[in-house]
């Protein structure tokens, strides 16, 4: 990402980890830039109509994990190995459902774009507060 004339970096957020520059968002005094995979999207601050952060737990994964873990418990008496595997899989699915996803939504006149982060990301919320302060 290259900064233009009189453009200054205000903040940045890494979607995965702090060393992963291929999955990040950068706020400058003129635009919001999202870099992911092998693409870069630039949103001029004057064109952004809304920025939202939404956190949701995945109830389907929670229920599926609970059911699979329960089936695993019932299987322990007849087949301990399969029962243990089912319990572990059920617990993993339940965990993924419990931590949920935080969704960043950027709105423009032409539509909305969503970016998802696993878990409840306070640093993403802080970054969006910085974006909103620049929009006001």
C-alpha positions in Angstrom: 0.0 0.0 0.0 1.4 3.3 -1.0 0.4 6.6 0.6 -0.4 9.6 -1.5 0.7 13.2 -1.2 -0.4 14.7 2.2 -1.8 11.3 3.3 -0.9 10.1 6.8 -1.5 6.8 8.4 -3.9 7.2 11.4 -4.3 3.6 12.5 -4.1 0.0 11.4 -5.7 -3.3 12.3 -4.5 -6.8 11.5 -7.3 -9.3 10.9 -5.2 -12.4 11.8 -2.0 -11.6 13.6 0.2 -8.5 13.9 2.9 -9.8 11.5 0.4 -10.7 8.7 0.5 -7.7 6.4 -1.6 -9.6 3.8 -4.7 -9.4 6.0 -4.9 -5.9 7.4 -6.8 -2.6 7.4 -5.2 0.8 7.3 -6.9 4.1 8.1 -5.4 7.3 6.7 -6.6 10.8 6.9 -8.3 10.4 3.5 -9.3 6.7 3.0 -9.8 3.3 4.6 -7.7 0.5 2.9 -8.4 -3.2 3.4 -5.6 -5.6 2.3 -6.4 -9.3 2.1 -5.3 -12.4 0.2 -3.8 -10.8 -2.9 -6.2 -7.9 -3.2 -6.4 -4.3 -1.9 -9.6 -2.3 -1.5 -9.6 1.4 -1.0 -12.6 3.3 0.4 -12.4 7.1 0.3 -13.7 8.4 3.7 -16.0 10.9 1.8 -17.8 7.9 0.1 -18.4 5.7 3.2 -22.0 6.0 4.5 -21.7 3.5 7.4 -19.2 1.5 9.4 -20.5 -1.2 11.7 -19.1 -3.9 13.9 -21.4 -6.8 14.7 -20.6 -9.8 17.0 -22.6 -13.1 16.7 -22.2 -16.4 18.3 -23.0 -19.4 16.0 -25.9 -21.2 17.5 -25.9 -23.9 14.8 -22.3 -24.9 15.7 -23.1 -24.8 19.4 -26.1 -27.1 19.0 -24.4 -29.4 16.5 -21.4 -29.6 18.9 -23.6 -30.4 21.9 -25.5 -33.1 19.9 -22.3 -34.8 18.7 -20.7 -34.7 22.2 -23.9 -36.2 23.6 -23.8 -39.0 21.0 -20.2 -39.5 21.9 -21.1 -39.9 25.6 -23.7 -42.5 24.7 -21.2 -44.4 22.5 -18.5 -44.6 25.3 -20.1 -47.8 26.7 -20.0 -49.7 23.4 -17.1 -48.2 21.5 -14.8 -46.1 23.6 -12.5 -44.9 20.8 -15.3 -43.6 18.6 -17.1 -42.1 21.5 -14.0 -40.2 22.5 -13.5 -38.9 19.0 -17.2 -37.8 18.8 -16.8 -36.0 22.2 -13.7 -34.2 21.0 -15.3 -33.2 17.7 -18.5 -32.0 19.5 -16.4 -30.0 22.0 -14.5 -28.4 19.1 -17.6 -27.4 17.2 -19.2 -26.1 20.4 -16.1 -24.0 21.1 -16.1 -22.5 17.6 -19.8 -21.7 17.9 -19.2 -20.1 21.3 -16.3 -17.8 20.3 -18.4 -16.7 17.3 -17.4 -14.0 14.7 -17.0 -10.3 14.6 -18.1 -8.8 11.3 -16.9 -5.4 10.0 -19.4 -3.9 7.6 -18.5 -1.0 5.4 -21.4 0.7 3.7 -21.2 2.9 0.6 -23.9 4.2 -1.8 -23.2 1.1 -4.1 -23.7 -1.5 -1.3 -22.1 -3.1 1.7 -18.9 -5.1 2.1 -18.4 -7.6 5.0 -15.1 -8.7 6.6 -15.2 -11.4 9.2 -12.8 -12.1 12.1 -13.2 -15.2 14.4 -13.9 -14.3 18.0 -14.9 -11.1 19.7 -12.2 -8.6 18.6 -11.9 -5.5 20.9 -9.0 -4.2 18.8 -11.3 -4.2 15.7 -13.9 -2.3 17.7 -11.2 0.3 18.7 -10.1 0.6 15.1 -13.7 1.2 14.0 -14.0 3.9 16.6 -11.0 5.6 15.0 -12.7 5.2 11.6 -15.9 6.7 12.9 -14.1 9.6 14.4 -12.7 10.5 11.0 -16.1 10.2 9.3 -17.8 12.6 11.8 
